[in-house]
Amino acid sequence: MSFLKTYEQLSWEGTQESIATKQASDVERALARPAGALTLDDFQALISPAAVPYLENMAQLSHQRTVERFGYTQQFFSPVYLSNVCSNVCTYCGFSALNRIPRKILNDEEIAQELDAVKALGMDHVLFVTGEANRMVGVPYLKKAFAIARERFSSISMEVQPLDQADYETLIEAGLSAVLVYQETYHRASYAEVHLRGMKQNFDYRLETPDRLGRAGIKKIGLGALYGLDDWRADSFFVAAHLRYMEKTYWRSRYSLSFPRIRPHEGDFAPKTVLTDRDLIQIICAYRLLSPEVELSLSTRESEVFRNHAYRLGITTMSAGSKTNPGGYAAEKTSLKQFEISDERSPAELAAMLRQGGYEAVWKDWDATYDGRAVPAEATA
């Protein structure tokens, strides 16, 4: 059993019609539900055009329920790009195999330099990111990177190519705590239009990746869509349906959602749809009201002004000081960025902004002891 079976019972066009026909009464009924009691039909109402006049109500309730569960905190992370080598041809991505760009895979010494630079920013957990090139940056390469990271950080996350369950089990034993894997879009035809070559063409294999992670026993799974590839309301619903399935099926794992919007990159790709700032606030609040436990992440793709306001409305995790090119922290701009950064503040500057708003920055996900490992010596100094 996997989410694929649930997915095949859903209709993209039927979802669009259902969302478009929601009424004010549907929105009011959803807002009256107690925490944790919303249905997927309620979620459709909250992302519908009918909910736009209720956005202030949604924002207030989302803030309240986030503080009740997570307190006045924001968890920080900085992604470390290990490689921009990729075997896929994806029309929206700067790492696409057809883009004629300098390629880079960090060696052990360069990984250590990057991790030391990120550690100096104050971070105590690391998110490894690569292009999808299993032969060059597969499990053996990742295990070596994990070994270097375990000496410096309390926990390790990754955003790389989908893997088999046995591979995830191997990497969990090597220290992996969390995996982010985004379906990009849940619309099959649009997915095929933008994924032209490589393993990423396999829609079903990617869709079932969270199931393999759940069966492997990973501690946290990140889901999401890339907004701009198709109808943002329909994609948001399918992410919500996927989240609800995962929370019920693999209840021992934690979950996070991210909201990437297509940003400028090497290549020429025009988004099919545009997700405005107001739209993004609407779906952030809708996800929080649907799931009081899910972690919601806002990256440096978004502007400083937007993040200064949006973090109070349901967000629990923010990237800070991000570099999206391999070697970007320790060796300046030596390789292509995957996408352009919008909020270029340092982690210290972002933490200062949060303190002024009564929030506290949290610099790690969990202690190494939670993973059954010794705490790095410098983490206890």
Secondary structure, 3 states (H helix, E strand, C coil): CCHHHHHHCCCHHHHHHHHHCCCHHHHHHHHHCCCCCCCHHHHHHHCCHHHHHHHHHHHHHHHHHHHHHHCCEEEEECEEECECCCCCEECCCCCCCCCCCCCCECCHHHHHHHHHHHHHCCCCEEEEECCCCCCCCCHHHHHHHHHHHHCCCCEEEEECCCCCHHHHHHHHHCCEEEEECCCECCCHHHHHHHEEECHHHCHHHHHCHHHHHHHHCCCEEEEEECECCCCHHHHHHHHHHHHHHHHHHCCCCEEEEECCECCCCCCCCCCCCCCCHHHHHHHHHHHHHHCCCCEEEECCCCCHHHHHHHHHHCCCEEECCCCCCCCCCCCCCCCCCCCCCCCCCCHHHHHHHHHHCCCEEECCCCCHHHHCCCCCHHHCC
